[in-house]
Amino acid sequence: FYYMYKPGEHVFYPKGGVFVIDKESNKQIAGHMISFFDLVSSDGKTRISIPKTNVSRVGVRKLISDSELEYHIDSWAPDLKICKLHHKNRKSRFEAFRQTGEFTDMSTVVVTIHYLINKTKATFEEKRMYDQIRKRMVDEIEIIRSLSTKEADDTLKNALDEAILRKPIKSKEDEELEALAFEAEEAVEAVALT
């Protein structure tokens, strides 16, 4: 099953950033007729065709909405657990997040590397990854909010500067452990009341 994109719709492709669905096409490959989405990069320099059945597998997604963007920006904070890792382990963690193409995962990478840059602890490779992901996020913000590239870049820079001042994010494991501890406390209190 795949989402039915429409020609003219903007999408995000993890390996290339923001693309526009140019058209739907059918191609015969090895004797089989396969349906494709033909995509063009937002700068018009790159064209790719993705089989419709592979769209979700390769990470193509709709752009986030303006309200989703606002929610994400308001909750950004560096992941200090990742910051404490050796740079090689950080790189592999950042790469795994980047490959998903999910806005939240890319945000974790960019905010955390922004924090490392401001602490002068980011490696050259991290800075390069930061620039690549940041560019893709600027492209998405530009389209979501109908901004110029400079305005979108300023929006992202301001959000990142605010984010590194926030209390660090907790991992999902930390949140789950806190929830279990809370449930255990409630259970103990319930038993004590009986």
KABELHU-V160717 format. One record per residue. N is the residue number from 1. RES is the residue in three letters. NEAR is the number of other ideal C-beta (glycine too) atoms within 8 Angstrom. Layout:
n:N res:RES near:NEAR
n:N res:RES near:NEAR
This chain:
n:1 res:PHE near:1
n:2 res:TYR near:7
n:3 res:TYR near:6
n:4 res:MET near:4
n:5 res:TYR near:10
n:6 res:LYS near:6
n:7 res:PRO near:7
n:8 res:GLY near:5
n:9 res:GLU near:9
n:10 res:HIS near:10
n:11 res:VAL near:14
n:12 res:PHE near:15
n:13 res:TYR near:15
n:14 res:PRO near:11
n:15 res:LYS near:5
n:16 res:GLY near:8
n:17 res:GLY near:11
n:18 res:VAL near:14
n:19 res:PHE near:15
n:20 res:VAL near:12
n:21 res:ILE near:15
n:22 res:ASP near:8
n:23 res:LYS near:6
n:24 res:GLU near:10
n:25 res:SER near:8
n:26 res:ASN near:8
n:27 res:LYS near:8
n:28 res:GLN near:7
n:29 res:ILE near:6
n:30 res:ALA near:3
n:31 res:GLY near:4
n:32 res:HIS near:6
n:33 res:MET near:6
n:34 res:ILE near:10
n:35 res:SER near:9
n:36 res:PHE near:12
n:37 res:PHE near:11
n:38 res:ASP near:12
n:39 res:LEU near:15
n:40 res:VAL near:9
n:41 res:SER near:13
n:42 res:SER near:10
n:43 res:ASP near:5
n:44 res:GLY near:5
n:45 res:LYS near:4
n:46 res:THR near:8
n:47 res:ARG near:8
n:48 res:ILE near:9
n:49 res:SER near:10
n:50 res:ILE near:12
n:51 res:PRO near:9
n:52 res:LYS near:10
n:53 res:THR near:7
n:54 res:ASN near:8
n:55 res:VAL near:13
n:56 res:SER near:8
n:57 res:ARG near:5
n:58 res:VAL near:10
n:59 res:GLY near:12
n:60 res:VAL near:14
n:61 res:ARG near:8
n:62 res:LYS near:8
n:63 res:LEU near:11
n:64 res:ILE near:9
n:65 res:SER near:7
n:66 res:ASP near:7
n:67 res:SER near:6
n:68 res:GLU near:9
n:69 res:LEU near:13
n:70 res:GLU near:8
n:71 res:TYR near:8
n:72 res:HIS near:12
n:73 res:ILE near:9
n:74 res:ASP near:6
n:75 res:SER near:7
n:76 res:TRP near:13
n:77 res:ALA near:11
n:78 res:PRO near:13
n:79 res:ASP near:12
n:80 res:LEU near:7
n:81 res:LYS near:7
n:82 res:ILE near:11
n:83 res:CYS near:12
n:84 res:LYS near:5
n:85 res:LEU near:9
n:86 res:HIS near:5
n:87 res:HIS near:8
n:88 res:LYS near:6
n:89 res:ASN near:8
n:90 res:ARG near:12
n:91 res:LYS near:12
n:92 res:SER near:8
n:93 res:ARG near:10
n:94 res:PHE near:14
n:95 res:GLU near:9
n:96 res:ALA near:8
n:97 res:PHE near:11
n:98 res:ARG near:13
n:99 res:GLN near:8
n:100 res:THR near:10
n:101 res:GLY near:12
n:102 res:GLU near:8
n:103 res:PHE near:12
n:104 res:THR near:7
n:105 res:ASP near:11
n:106 res:MET near:15
n:107 res:SER near:11
n:108 res:THR near:12
n:109 res:VAL near:14
n:110 res:VAL near:13
n:111 res:VAL near:15
n:112 res:THR near:13
n:113 res:ILE near:14
n:114 res:HIS near:14
n:115 res:TYR near:12
n:116 res:LEU near:12
n:117 res:ILE near:12
n:118 res:ASN near:7
n:119 res:LYS near:7
n:120 res:THR near:5
n:121 res:LYS near:6
n:122 res:ALA near:10
n:123 res:THR near:7
n:124 res:PHE near:5
n:125 res:GLU near:7
n:126 res:GLU near:15
n:127 res:LYS near:11
n:128 res:ARG near:8
n:129 res:MET near:14
n:130 res:TYR near:14
n:131 res:ASP near:8
n:132 res:GLN near:8
n:133 res:ILE near:12
n:134 res:ARG near:10
n:135 res:LYS near:9
n:136 res:ARG near:12
n:137 res:MET near:13
n:138 res:VAL near:12
n:139 res:ASP near:12
n:140 res:GLU near:14
n:141 res:ILE near:13
n:142 res:GLU near:13
n:143 res:ILE near:11
n:144 res:ILE near:11
n:145 res:ARG near:11
n:146 res:SER near:5
n:147 res:LEU near:9
n:148 res:SER near:6
n:149 res:THR near:8
n:150 res:LYS near:6
n:151 res:GLU near:10
n:152 res:ALA near:14
n:153 res:ASP near:9
n:154 res:ASP near:8
n:155 res:THR near:11
n:156 res:LEU near:12
n:157 res:LYS near:8
n:158 res:ASN near:8
n:159 res:ALA near:10
n:160 res:LEU near:12
n:161 res:ASP near:9
n:162 res:GLU near:9
n:163 res:ALA near:14
n:164 res:ILE near:12
n:165 res:LEU near:5
n:166 res:ARG near:8
n:167 res:LYS near:3
n:168 res:PRO near:8
n:169 res:ILE near:9
n:170 res:LYS near:6
n:171 res:SER near:8
n:172 res:LYS near:5
n:173 res:GLU near:6
n:174 res:ASP near:8
n:175 res:GLU near:9
n:176 res:GLU near:8
n:177 res:LEU near:8
n:178 res:GLU near:9
n:179 res:ALA near:8
n:180 res:LEU near:8
n:181 res:ALA near:8
n:182 res:PHE near:8
n:183 res:GLU near:8
n:184 res:ALA near:8
n:185 res:GLU near:8
n:186 res:GLU near:8
n:187 res:ALA near:8
n:188 res:VAL near:8
n:189 res:GLU near:8
n:190 res:ALA near:8
n:191 res:VAL near:7
n:192 res:ALA near:6
n:193 res:LEU near:5
n:194 res:THR near:4
